Amino acid sequence: LALMDDKFDEAEHSYRKAIEILSSAKGKENNQCRIDSYFSLASLNLNTKNYEQCIKICREAIAISQGIKLIEGKDKTESEFLELLVKALVRSNKLDQAEAAIKERMVLEKQIKAKNNRRYATAVTELARIYDKKGELANARDAYEEAIREREQERNINPVFLPDLHKEYALYLKKNGLDREAKKHLEEEKKLRGAISGLN
């Protein structure tokens, strides 16, 4: 309710109070509620553009999650906090730190992707965007192409993810003067969207 009323200070106080109370509680359920409160607090600070505080909260939560038992599991929890951390680092232009954090997340997602590797492909795409911001053309291209390969192997996920990625990569290539390659990916995007329409 505090969030619905845009009372962000009140919401932050509530999350911090929950973390304080749950810090002395025992059991997986209480641990999970504590970590969930950290996640809500980090998300709140990200959404209110308090990036430094979001970064601090994410790193604190990751460290705490390593020493407690959770319902969701350590890898999934850490990956979710790394996702928030990367967003905060990118938005505060700490691109080297963002690159290191997204690579940590990629390692975790590769371990837990199992039958559905959507989150791994998403992480690789984010790495490509970071390389783009850093002006590292070759690295960005390698990352985009790896992300496309991952998307091509996915099953039971939203079929628009792959054509969306081809379009994003095409726009990146076009921006960097690689029109011929961009055209190839735009054609692939069109073909994939046509196939999706035929399924409906």
Stockholm file with secondary structure:
# STOCKHOLM 1.0

chainA/1-200         LALMDDKFDEAEHSYRKAIEILSSAKGKENNQCRIDSYFSLASLNLNTKNYEQCIKICREAIAISQGIKLIEGKDKTESEFLELLVKALVRSNKLDQAEAAIKERMVLEKQIKAKNNRRYATAVTELARIYDKKGELANARDAYEEAIREREQERNINPVFLPDLHKEYALYLKKNGLDREAKKHLEEEKKLRGAISGLN
#=GR chainA/1-200 SS CTTTTTCHHHHHHHHHHHHHHHTTCCSHHHHHHHHHHHHHHHHHHHHTTCHHHHHHHHHHHHHHHTTSCCSSCHHHHHHHHHHHHHHHHHHTTCHHHHHHHHHHHHHHHHHHCTTCCHHHHHHHHHHHHHHHHHTCHHHHHHHHHHHHHHHHHCCSSCTTHHHHHHHHHHHHHHHTTCHHHHHHHHHHHHHHHHHHHHHC
#=GC SS_cons         CTTTTTCHHHHHHHHHHHHHHHTTCCSHHHHHHHHHHHHHHHHHHHHTTCHHHHHHHHHHHHHHHTTSCCSSCHHHHHHHHHHHHHHHHHHTTCHHHHHHHHHHHHHHHHHHCTTCCHHHHHHHHHHHHHHHHHTCHHHHHHHHHHHHHHHHHCCSSCTTHHHHHHHHHHHHHHHTTCHHHHHHHHHHHHHHHHHHHHHC
//
